[in-house]
């Protein structure tokens, strides 16, 4: 029915649902905050990369 990996994933999900069902909204909120932080970090890194590229192009033109 399930392969070894997916059977363990199913067991873990069932255990989490049974023993921490009251904490699931809190975990969802933490996960959403984490994803928002990742998006902000990614945007910041992309801006820094773009700035570095433009600075490098500008220095290459001045040579």
N, CA, C and O atoms as a Tripos MOL2 file, in Angstrom:
@<TRIPOS>MOLECULE
protein
  252   251    63     0     0
PROTEIN
NO_CHARGES

@<TRIPOS>ATOM
      1 N           0.8240   -1.1940    0.0000 N.3       1 UNK1
      2 CA          0.0000    0.0000    0.0000 C.3       1 UNK1
      3 C           0.8710    1.2610    0.0000 C.2       1 UNK1
      4 O           0.7450    2.0950   -0.8970 O.2       1 UNK1
      5 N           1.7380    1.4060    0.9790 N.am      2 UNK2
      6 CA          2.6390    2.5520    1.0410 C.3       2 UNK2
      7 C           4.0690    2.0460    1.0220 C.2       2 UNK2
      8 O           4.3620    0.9450    1.4880 O.2       2 UNK2
      9 N           4.9390    2.8560    0.4840 N.am      3 UNK3
     10 CA          6.3480    2.4960    0.5680 C.3       3 UNK3
     11 C           6.8420    2.7990    1.9810 C.2       3 UNK3
     12 O           6.1030    3.3850    2.7720 O.2       3 UNK3
     13 N           8.0440    2.4250    2.3070 N.am      4 UNK4
     14 CA          8.5810    2.6160    3.6590 C.3       4 UNK4
     15 C           8.5900    4.0610    4.1030 C.2       4 UNK4
     16 O           8.1810    4.3750    5.2210 O.2       4 UNK4
     17 N           9.0540    4.9420    3.2340 N.am      5 UNK5
     18 CA          9.1370    6.3610    3.5870 C.3       5 UNK5
     19 C           7.7650    6.9490    3.8430 C.2       5 UNK5
     20 O           7.5570    7.6140    4.8580 O.2       5 UNK5
     21 N           6.8320    6.7170    2.9440 N.am      6 UNK6
     22 CA          5.5110    7.3280    3.0700 C.3       6 UNK6
     23 C           4.7220    6.7610    4.2410 C.2       6 UNK6
     24 O           3.8840    7.4560    4.8160 O.2       6 UNK6
     25 N           4.9760    5.5130    4.5990 N.am      7 UNK7
     26 CA          4.2840    4.9570    5.7680 C.3       7 UNK7
     27 C           4.7620    5.6570    7.0390 C.2       7 UNK7
     28 O           3.9660    5.9120    7.9430 O.2       7 UNK7
     29 N           6.0700    5.9710    7.1120 N.am      8 UNK8
     30 CA          6.5730    6.7010    8.2760 C.3       8 UNK8
     31 C           6.0310    8.1210    8.3110 C.2       8 UNK8
     32 O           5.7030    8.6270    9.3840 O.2       8 UNK8
     33 N           5.9320    8.7630    7.1750 N.am      9 UNK9
     34 CA          5.3650   10.1130    7.1220 C.3       9 UNK9
     35 C           3.9190   10.0790    7.6160 C.2       9 UNK9
     36 O           3.5060   10.9460    8.3860 O.2       9 UNK9
     37 N           3.1600    9.0960    7.1850 N.am     10 UNK10
     38 CA          1.7710    8.9650    7.6130 C.3      10 UNK10
     39 C           1.6890    8.7300    9.1170 C.2      10 UNK10
     40 O           0.8520    9.3340    9.7870 O.2      10 UNK10
     41 N           2.5300    7.8740    9.6520 N.am     11 UNK11
     42 CA          2.5350    7.6090   11.0980 C.3      11 UNK11
     43 C           2.8700    8.8770   11.8740 C.2      11 UNK11
     44 O           2.2230    9.1840   12.8750 O.2      11 UNK11
     45 N           3.8690    9.6060   11.4190 N.am     12 UNK12
     46 CA          4.2570   10.8450   12.1060 C.3      12 UNK12
     47 C           3.1230   11.8620   12.0620 C.2      12 UNK12
     48 O           2.8440   12.5160   13.0670 O.2      12 UNK12
     49 N           2.4740   12.0020   10.9280 N.am     13 UNK13
     50 CA          1.3570   12.9380   10.8380 C.3      13 UNK13
     51 C           0.2150   12.5520   11.7730 C.2      13 UNK13
     52 O          -0.3920   13.4230   12.3960 O.2      13 UNK13
     53 N          -0.0780   11.2820   11.8760 N.am     14 UNK14
     54 CA         -1.1430   10.8310   12.7700 C.3      14 UNK14
     55 C          -0.7740   11.1090   14.2260 C.2      14 UNK14
     56 O          -1.6070   11.5850   14.9980 O.2      14 UNK14
     57 N           0.4540   10.8190   14.5990 N.am     15 UNK15
     58 CA          0.8970   11.0630   15.9760 C.3      15 UNK15
     59 C           0.8470   12.5490   16.3050 C.2      15 UNK15
     60 O           0.3930   12.9360   17.3820 O.2      15 UNK15
     61 N           1.3120   13.3750   15.3820 N.am     16 UNK16
     62 CA          1.2770   14.8210   15.6100 C.3      16 UNK16
     63 C          -0.1640   15.2990   15.7340 C.2      16 UNK16
     64 O          -0.4660   16.1150   16.6040 O.2      16 UNK16
     65 N          -1.0400   14.8170   14.8990 N.am     17 UNK17
     66 CA         -2.4380   15.2280   14.9440 C.3      17 UNK17
     67 C          -3.1050   14.8050   16.2480 C.2      17 UNK17
     68 O          -3.9210   15.5500   16.7910 O.2      17 UNK17
     69 N          -2.7760   13.6360   16.7530 N.am     18 UNK18
     70 CA         -3.4150   13.1500   17.9790 C.3      18 UNK18
     71 C          -2.8860   13.8780   19.2160 C.2      18 UNK18
     72 O          -3.6640   14.3260   20.0580 O.2      18 UNK18
     73 N          -1.5760   13.9900   19.3190 N.am     19 UNK19
     74 CA         -0.9880   14.4910   20.5530 C.3      19 UNK19
     75 C          -0.7790   15.9960   20.5930 C.2      19 UNK19
     76 O          -0.5030   16.5400   21.6630 O.2      19 UNK19
     77 N          -0.8980   16.6710   19.4900 N.am     20 UNK20
     78 CA         -0.7010   18.1300   19.5410 C.3      20 UNK20
     79 C          -1.7310   18.8530   18.6860 C.2      20 UNK20
     80 O          -1.4250   19.8760   18.0730 O.2      20 UNK20
     81 N          -2.9340   18.3340   18.6440 N.am     21 UNK21
     82 CA         -3.9740   18.9680   17.8330 C.3      21 UNK21
     83 C          -4.2810   20.3770   18.3260 C.2      21 UNK21
     84 O          -4.6070   21.2570   17.5300 O.2      21 UNK21
     85 N          -4.1790   20.5930   19.6320 N.am     22 UNK22
     86 CA         -4.4480   21.9220   20.1600 C.3      22 UNK22
     87 C          -3.3510   22.9160   19.8140 C.2      22 UNK22
     88 O          -3.5770   24.1230   19.8920 O.2      22 UNK22
     89 N          -2.1780   22.4460   19.4360 N.am     23 UNK23
     90 CA         -1.0600   23.3290   19.0930 C.3      23 UNK23
     91 C          -0.9410   23.5800   17.5920 C.2      23 UNK23
     92 O          -0.0900   24.3630   17.1690 O.2      23 UNK23
     93 N          -1.7710   22.9380   16.7840 N.am     24 UNK24
     94 CA         -1.6490   23.0920   15.3320 C.3      24 UNK24
     95 C          -1.8330   24.5380   14.8690 C.2      24 UNK24
     96 O          -1.0680   24.9760   14.0100 O.2      24 UNK24
     97 N          -2.8090   25.3150   15.3890 N.am     25 UNK25
     98 CA         -2.8970   26.7180   14.9560 C.3      25 UNK25
     99 C          -1.6330   27.5170   15.2780 C.2      25 UNK25
    100 O          -1.2120   28.3730   14.5000 O.2      25 UNK25
    101 N          -1.0380   27.2250   16.4320 N.am     26 UNK26
    102 CA          0.2030   27.9050   16.8130 C.3      26 UNK26
    103 C           1.3350   27.5260   15.8580 C.2      26 UNK26
    104 O           2.1200   28.3810   15.4470 O.2      26 UNK26
    105 N           1.4150   26.2510   15.5110 N.am     27 UNK27
    106 CA          2.4460   25.8040   14.5750 C.3      27 UNK27
    107 C           2.2400   26.4110   13.1930 C.2      27 UNK27
    108 O           3.2060   26.7570   12.5130 O.2      27 UNK27
    109 N           0.9860   26.5400   12.7790 N.am     28 UNK28
    110 CA          0.6860   27.1630   11.4870 C.3      28 UNK28
    111 C           1.1540   28.6120   11.4790 C.2      28 UNK28
    112 O           1.7510   29.0750   10.5070 O.2      28 UNK28
    113 N           0.8780   29.3260   12.5720 N.am     29 UNK29
    114 CA          1.2920   30.7290   12.6640 C.3      29 UNK29
    115 C           2.8160   30.8530   12.6020 C.2      29 UNK29
    116 O           3.3470   31.7300   11.9190 O.2      29 UNK29
    117 N           3.5110   29.9720   13.3170 N.am     30 UNK30
    118 CA          4.9800   29.9940   13.2900 C.3      30 UNK30
    119 C           5.5170   29.6950   11.8950 C.2      30 UNK30
    120 O           6.4830   30.3150   11.4500 O.2      30 UNK30
    121 N           4.8910   28.7480   11.2120 N.am     31 UNK31
    122 CA          5.3260   28.4060    9.8550 C.3      31 UNK31
    123 C           5.1150   29.5810    8.9090 C.2      31 UNK31
    124 O           5.9760   29.8740    8.0790 O.2      31 UNK31
    125 N           3.9730   30.2560    9.0300 N.am     32 UNK32
    126 CA          3.7090   31.4160    8.1680 C.3      32 UNK32
    127 C           4.7200   32.5170    8.4190 C.2      32 UNK32
    128 O           5.2050   33.1420    7.4760 O.2      32 UNK32
    129 N           5.0460   32.7630    9.6950 N.am     33 UNK33
    130 CA          6.0430   33.7880   10.0160 C.3      33 UNK33
    131 C           7.4050   33.4140    9.4410 C.2      33 UNK33
    132 O           8.1420   34.2740    8.9570 O.2      33 UNK33
    133 N           7.7300   32.1330    9.4980 N.am     34 UNK34
    134 CA          9.0000   31.6710    8.9460 C.3      34 UNK34
    135 C           9.0600   31.8680    7.4430 C.2      34 UNK34
    136 O          10.0880   32.2890    6.9120 O.2      34 UNK34
    137 N           7.9670   31.5690    6.7510 N.am     35 UNK35
    138 CA          7.9420   31.7520    5.2980 C.3      35 UNK35
    139 C           8.0400   33.2280    4.9300 C.2      35 UNK35
    140 O           8.6990   33.5820    3.9530 O.2      35 UNK35
    141 N           7.3860   34.0950    5.7110 N.am     36 UNK36
    142 CA          7.4860   35.5330    5.4400 C.3      36 UNK36
    143 C           8.9220   36.0060    5.6360 C.2      36 UNK36
    144 O           9.4200   36.8140    4.8520 O.2      36 UNK36
    145 N           9.5880   35.5120    6.6700 N.am     37 UNK37
    146 CA         10.9810   35.8890    6.9140 C.3      37 UNK37
    147 C          11.8760   35.4010    5.7760 C.2      37 UNK37
    148 O          12.7970   36.1030    5.3590 O.2      37 UNK37
    149 N          11.6020   34.2010    5.2780 N.am     38 UNK38
    150 CA         12.3810   33.6870    4.1490 C.3      38 UNK38
    151 C          12.1930   34.5440    2.9090 C.2      38 UNK38
    152 O          13.1500   34.8130    2.1830 O.2      38 UNK38
    153 N          10.9580   34.9760    2.6640 N.am     39 UNK39
    154 CA         10.6900   35.8220    1.4990 C.3      39 UNK39
    155 C          11.4300   37.1510    1.6160 C.2      39 UNK39
    156 O          12.0050   37.6370    0.6430 O.2      39 UNK39
    157 N          11.4110   37.7410    2.8260 N.am     40 UNK40
    158 CA         12.1160   39.0140    3.0350 C.3      40 UNK40
    159 C          13.6150   38.8320    2.8490 C.2      40 UNK40
    160 O          14.2820   39.6660    2.2370 O.2      40 UNK40
    161 N          14.1330   37.7400    3.3810 N.am     41 UNK41
    162 CA         15.5640   37.4640    3.2380 C.3      41 UNK41
    163 C          15.9500   37.2470    1.7880 C.2      41 UNK41
    164 O          16.9900   37.7300    1.3390 O.2      41 UNK41
    165 N          15.1190   36.5230    1.0520 N.am     42 UNK42
    166 CA         15.3900   36.2810   -0.3630 C.3      42 UNK42
    167 C          15.3890   37.5850   -1.1430 C.2      42 UNK42
    168 O          16.2430   37.8100   -2.0010 O.2      42 UNK42
    169 N          14.4200   38.4440   -0.8350 N.am     43 UNK43
    170 CA         14.3350   39.7370   -1.5250 C.3      43 UNK43
    171 C          15.5740   40.5720   -1.2260 C.2      43 UNK43
    172 O          16.1270   41.2140   -2.1190 O.2      43 UNK43
    173 N          16.0040   40.5620    0.0230 N.am     44 UNK44
    174 CA         17.1900   41.3200    0.4110 C.3      44 UNK44
    175 C          18.4320   40.8190   -0.3200 C.2      44 UNK44
    176 O          19.2360   41.6170   -0.8030 O.2      44 UNK44
    177 N          18.5880   39.5110   -0.4020 N.am     45 UNK45
    178 CA         19.7480   38.9350   -1.0900 C.3      45 UNK45
    179 C          19.7060   39.2690   -2.5750 C.2      45 UNK45
    180 O          20.7310   39.6090   -3.1650 O.2      45 UNK45
    181 N          18.5230   39.1730   -3.1820 N.am     46 UNK46
    182 CA         18.4000   39.5000   -4.6080 C.3      46 UNK46
    183 C          18.7490   40.9580   -4.8640 C.2      46 UNK46
    184 O          19.3890   41.2700   -5.8680 O.2      46 UNK46
    185 N          18.3350   41.8710   -3.9580 N.am     47 UNK47
    186 CA         18.6740   43.2890   -4.1200 C.3      47 UNK47
    187 C          20.1810   43.5050   -4.0120 C.2      47 UNK47
    188 O          20.7550   44.2870   -4.7690 O.2      47 UNK47
    189 N          20.8190   42.8120   -3.0720 N.am     48 UNK48
    190 CA         22.2660   42.9570   -2.9080 C.3      48 UNK48
    191 C          23.0180   42.4160   -4.1180 C.2      48 UNK48
    192 O          24.0270   42.9850   -4.5350 O.2      48 UNK48
    193 N          22.5270   41.3240   -4.6760 N.am     49 UNK49
    194 CA         23.1510   40.7530   -5.8710 C.3      49 UNK49
    195 C          23.0140   41.7120   -7.0420 C.2      49 UNK49
    196 O          23.9730   41.9260   -7.7850 O.2      49 UNK49
    197 N          21.8260   42.2950   -7.2140 N.am     50 UNK50
    198 CA         21.6040   43.2410   -8.3020 C.3      50 UNK50
    199 C          22.5010   44.4670   -8.1450 C.2      50 UNK50
    200 O          23.0500   44.9670   -9.1270 O.2      50 UNK50
    201 N          22.6500   44.9480   -6.9140 N.am     51 UNK51
    202 CA         23.5060   46.1060   -6.6590 C.3      51 UNK51
    203 C          24.9630   45.7660   -6.9650 C.2      51 UNK51
    204 O          25.6780   46.5690   -7.5640 O.2      51 UNK51
    205 N          25.4000   44.5800   -6.5550 N.am     52 UNK52
    206 CA         26.7900   44.1740   -6.8140 C.3      52 UNK52
    207 C          27.0440   44.0540   -8.3090 C.2      52 UNK52
    208 O          28.1020   44.4570   -8.7920 O.2      52 UNK52
    209 N          26.0770   43.5010   -9.0510 N.am     53 UNK53
    210 CA         26.2330   43.3870  -10.5020 C.3      53 UNK53
    211 C          26.3250   44.7560  -11.1540 C.2      53 UNK53
    212 O          27.1610   44.9800  -12.0290 O.2      53 UNK53
    213 N          25.4570   45.6760  -10.7230 N.am     54 UNK54
    214 CA         25.4930   47.0050  -11.3310 C.3      54 UNK54
    215 C          26.7850   47.7310  -10.9770 C.2      54 UNK54
    216 O          27.3470   48.4420  -11.8110 O.2      54 UNK54
    217 N          27.2600   47.5580   -9.7460 N.am     55 UNK55
    218 CA         28.5350   48.1670   -9.3540 C.3      55 UNK55
    219 C          29.6910   47.6010  -10.1680 C.2      55 UNK55
    220 O          30.5880   48.3400  -10.5730 O.2      55 UNK55
    221 N          29.6720   46.2840  -10.4090 N.am     56 UNK56
    222 CA         30.7250   45.6510  -11.1840 C.3      56 UNK56
    223 C          30.6940   46.1310  -12.6340 C.2      56 UNK56
    224 O          31.7420   46.3910  -13.2240 O.2      56 UNK56
    225 N          29.4880   46.2490  -13.2120 N.am     57 UNK57
    226 CA         29.3680   46.7420  -14.5800 C.3      57 UNK57
    227 C          29.8490   48.1870  -14.6780 C.2      57 UNK57
    228 O          30.5130   48.5690  -15.6410 O.2      57 UNK57
    229 N          29.5060   48.9740  -13.6760 N.am     58 UNK58
    230 CA         29.9260   50.3730  -13.6690 C.3      58 UNK58
    231 C          31.4450   50.4870  -13.5720 C.2      58 UNK58
    232 O          32.0470   51.3390  -14.2250 O.2      58 UNK58
    233 N          32.0750   49.6180  -12.7490 N.am     59 UNK59
    234 CA         33.5320   49.6680  -12.6190 C.3      59 UNK59
    235 C          34.2030   49.1500  -13.8970 C.2      59 UNK59
    236 O          35.2830   49.6190  -14.2560 O.2      59 UNK59
    237 N          33.5800   48.1940  -14.5820 N.am     60 UNK60
    238 CA         34.1400   47.7030  -15.8360 C.3      60 UNK60
    239 C          34.0640   48.7640  -16.9380 C.2      60 UNK60
    240 O          34.9450   48.8320  -17.7960 O.2      60 UNK60
    241 N          33.0330   49.5750  -16.9170 N.am     61 UNK61
    242 CA         32.9030   50.6460  -17.9260 C.3      61 UNK61
    243 C          33.9470   51.7480  -17.7090 C.2      61 UNK61
    244 O          34.4160   52.3710  -18.6620 O.2      61 UNK61
    245 N          34.2990   51.9750  -16.4470 N.am     62 UNK62
    246 CA         35.2410   53.0410  -16.1260 C.3      62 UNK62
    247 C          36.6790   52.6690  -16.4250 C.2      62 UNK62
    248 O          37.5490   53.5380  -16.3690 O.2      62 UNK62
    249 N          36.9610   51.4320  -16.7350 N.am     63 UNK63
    250 CA         38.3470   51.0010  -17.0180 C.3      63 UNK63
    251 C          38.7790   51.4070  -18.3880 C.2      63 UNK63
    252 O          39.9100   51.1260  -18.7860 O.2      63 UNK63
@<TRIPOS>BOND
     1     1     2 1
     2     2     3 1
     3     3     4 2
     4     3     5 am
     5     5     6 1
     6     6     7 1
     7     7     8 2
     8     7     9 am
     9     9    10 1
    10    10    11 1
    11    11    12 2
    12    11    13 am
    13    13    14 1
    14    14    15 1
    15    15    16 2
    16    15    17 am
    17    17    18 1
    18    18    19 1
    19    19    20 2
    20    19    21 am
    21    21    22 1
    22    22    23 1
    23    23    24 2
    24    23    25 am
    25    25    26 1
    26    26    27 1
    27    27    28 2
    28    27    29 am
    29    29    30 1
    30    30    31 1
    31    31    32 2
    32    31    33 am
    33    33    34 1
    34    34    35 1
    35    35    36 2
    36    35    37 am
    37    37    38 1
    38    38    39 1
    39    39    40 2
    40    39    41 am
    41    41    42 1
    42    42    43 1
    43    43    44 2
    44    43    45 am
    45    45    46 1
    46    46    47 1
    47    47    48 2
    48    47    49 am
    49    49    50 1
    50    50    51 1
    51    51    52 2
    52    51    53 am
    53    53    54 1
    54    54    55 1
    55    55    56 2
    56    55    57 am
    57    57    58 1
    58    58    59 1
    59    59    60 2
    60    59    61 am
    61    61    62 1
    62    62    63 1
    63    63    64 2
    64    63    65 am
    65    65    66 1
    66    66    67 1
    67    67    68 2
    68    67    69 am
    69    69    70 1
    70    70    71 1
    71    71    72 2
    72    71    73 am
    73    73    74 1
    74    74    75 1
    75    75    76 2
    76    75    77 am
    77    77    78 1
    78    78    79 1
    79    79    80 2
    80    79    81 am
    81    81    82 1
    82    82    83 1
    83    83    84 2
    84    83    85 am
    85    85    86 1
    86    86    87 1
    87    87    88 2
    88    87    89 am
    89    89    90 1
    90    90    91 1
    91    91    92 2
    92    91    93 am
    93    93    94 1
    94    94    95 1
    95    95    96 2
    96    95    97 am
    97    97    98 1
    98    98    99 1
    99    99   100 2
   100    99   101 am
   101   101   102 1
   102   102   103 1
   103   103   104 2
   104   103   105 am
   105   105   106 1
   106   106   107 1
   107   107   108 2
   108   107   109 am
   109   109   110 1
   110   110   111 1
   111   111   112 2
   112   111   113 am
   113   113   114 1
   114   114   115 1
   115   115   116 2
   116   115   117 am
   117   117   118 1
   118   118   119 1
   119   119   120 2
   120   119   121 am
   121   121   122 1
   122   122   123 1
   123   123   124 2
   124   123   125 am
   125   125   126 1
   126   126   127 1
   127   127   128 2
   128   127   129 am
   129   129   130 1
   130   130   131 1
   131   131   132 2
   132   131   133 am
   133   133   134 1
   134   134   135 1
   135   135   136 2
   136   135   137 am
   137   137   138 1
   138   138   139 1
   139   139   140 2
   140   139   141 am
   141   141   142 1
   142   142   143 1
   143   143   144 2
   144   143   145 am
   145   145   146 1
   146   146   147 1
   147   147   148 2
   148   147   149 am
   149   149   150 1
   150   150   151 1
   151   151   152 2
   152   151   153 am
   153   153   154 1
   154   154   155 1
   155   155   156 2
   156   155   157 am
   157   157   158 1
   158   158   159 1
   159   159   160 2
   160   159   161 am
   161   161   162 1
   162   162   163 1
   163   163   164 2
   164   163   165 am
   165   165   166 1
   166   166   167 1
   167   167   168 2
   168   167   169 am
   169   169   170 1
   170   170   171 1
   171   171   172 2
   172   171   173 am
   173   173   174 1
   174   174   175 1
   175   175   176 2
   176   175   177 am
   177   177   178 1
   178   178   179 1
   179   179   180 2
   180   179   181 am
   181   181   182 1
   182   182   183 1
   183   183   184 2
   184   183   185 am
   185   185   186 1
   186   186   187 1
   187   187   188 2
   188   187   189 am
   189   189   190 1
   190   190   191 1
   191   191   192 2
   192   191   193 am
   193   193   194 1
   194   194   195 1
   195   195   196 2
   196   195   197 am
   197   197   198 1
   198   198   199 1
   199   199   200 2
   200   199   201 am
   201   201   202 1
   202   202   203 1
   203   203   204 2
   204   203   205 am
   205   205   206 1
   206   206   207 1
   207   207   208 2
   208   207   209 am
   209   209   210 1
   210   210   211 1
   211   211   212 2
   212   211   213 am
   213   213   214 1
   214   214   215 1
   215   215   216 2
   216   215   217 am
   217   217   218 1
   218   218   219 1
   219   219   220 2
   220   219   221 am
   221   221   222 1
   222   222   223 1
   223   223   224 2
   224   223   225 am
   225   225   226 1
   226   226   227 1
   227   227   228 2
   228   227   229 am
   229   229   230 1
   230   230   231 1
   231   231   232 2
   232   231   233 am
   233   233   234 1
   234   234   235 1
   235   235   236 2
   236   235   237 am
   237   237   238 1
   238   238   239 1
   239   239   240 2
   240   239   241 am
   241   241   242 1
   242   242   243 1
   243   243   244 2
   244   243   245 am
   245   245   246 1
   246   246   247 1
   247   247   248 2
   248   247   249 am
   249   249   250 1
   250   250   251 1
   251   251   252 2
@<TRIPOS>SUBSTRUCTURE
     1 UNK1         2 RESIDUE 1 A UNK
     2 UNK2         6 RESIDUE 1 A UNK
     3 UNK3        10 RESIDUE 1 A UNK
     4 UNK4        14 RESIDUE 1 A UNK
     5 UNK5        18 RESIDUE 1 A UNK
     6 UNK6        22 RESIDUE 1 A UNK
     7 UNK7        26 RESIDUE 1 A UNK
     8 UNK8        30 RESIDUE 1 A UNK
     9 UNK9        34 RESIDUE 1 A UNK
    10 UNK10       38 RESIDUE 1 A UNK
    11 UNK11       42 RESIDUE 1 A UNK
    12 UNK12       46 RESIDUE 1 A UNK
    13 UNK13       50 RESIDUE 1 A UNK
    14 UNK14       54 RESIDUE 1 A UNK
    15 UNK15       58 RESIDUE 1 A UNK
    16 UNK16       62 RESIDUE 1 A UNK
    17 UNK17       66 RESIDUE 1 A UNK
    18 UNK18       70 RESIDUE 1 A UNK
    19 UNK19       74 RESIDUE 1 A UNK
    20 UNK20       78 RESIDUE 1 A UNK
    21 UNK21       82 RESIDUE 1 A UNK
    22 UNK22       86 RESIDUE 1 A UNK
    23 UNK23       90 RESIDUE 1 A UNK
    24 UNK24       94 RESIDUE 1 A UNK
    25 UNK25       98 RESIDUE 1 A UNK
    26 UNK26      102 RESIDUE 1 A UNK
    27 UNK27      106 RESIDUE 1 A UNK
    28 UNK28      110 RESIDUE 1 A UNK
    29 UNK29      114 RESIDUE 1 A UNK
    30 UNK30      118 RESIDUE 1 A UNK
    31 UNK31      122 RESIDUE 1 A UNK
    32 UNK32      126 RESIDUE 1 A UNK
    33 UNK33      130 RESIDUE 1 A UNK
    34 UNK34      134 RESIDUE 1 A UNK
    35 UNK35      138 RESIDUE 1 A UNK
    36 UNK36      142 RESIDUE 1 A UNK
    37 UNK37      146 RESIDUE 1 A UNK
    38 UNK38      150 RESIDUE 1 A UNK
    39 UNK39      154 RESIDUE 1 A UNK
    40 UNK40      158 RESIDUE 1 A UNK
    41 UNK41      162 RESIDUE 1 A UNK
    42 UNK42      166 RESIDUE 1 A UNK
    43 UNK43      170 RESIDUE 1 A UNK
    44 UNK44      174 RESIDUE 1 A UNK
    45 UNK45      178 RESIDUE 1 A UNK
    46 UNK46      182 RESIDUE 1 A UNK
    47 UNK47      186 RESIDUE 1 A UNK
    48 UNK48      190 RESIDUE 1 A UNK
    49 UNK49      194 RESIDUE 1 A UNK
    50 UNK50      198 RESIDUE 1 A UNK
    51 UNK51      202 RESIDUE 1 A UNK
    52 UNK52      206 RESIDUE 1 A UNK
    53 UNK53      210 RESIDUE 1 A UNK
    54 UNK54      214 RESIDUE 1 A UNK
    55 UNK55      218 RESIDUE 1 A UNK
    56 UNK56      222 RESIDUE 1 A UNK
    57 UNK57      226 RESIDUE 1 A UNK
    58 UNK58      230 RESIDUE 1 A UNK
    59 UNK59      234 RESIDUE 1 A UNK
    60 UNK60      238 RESIDUE 1 A UNK
    61 UNK61      242 RESIDUE 1 A UNK
    62 UNK62      246 RESIDUE 1 A UNK
    63 UNK63      250 RESIDUE 1 A UNK
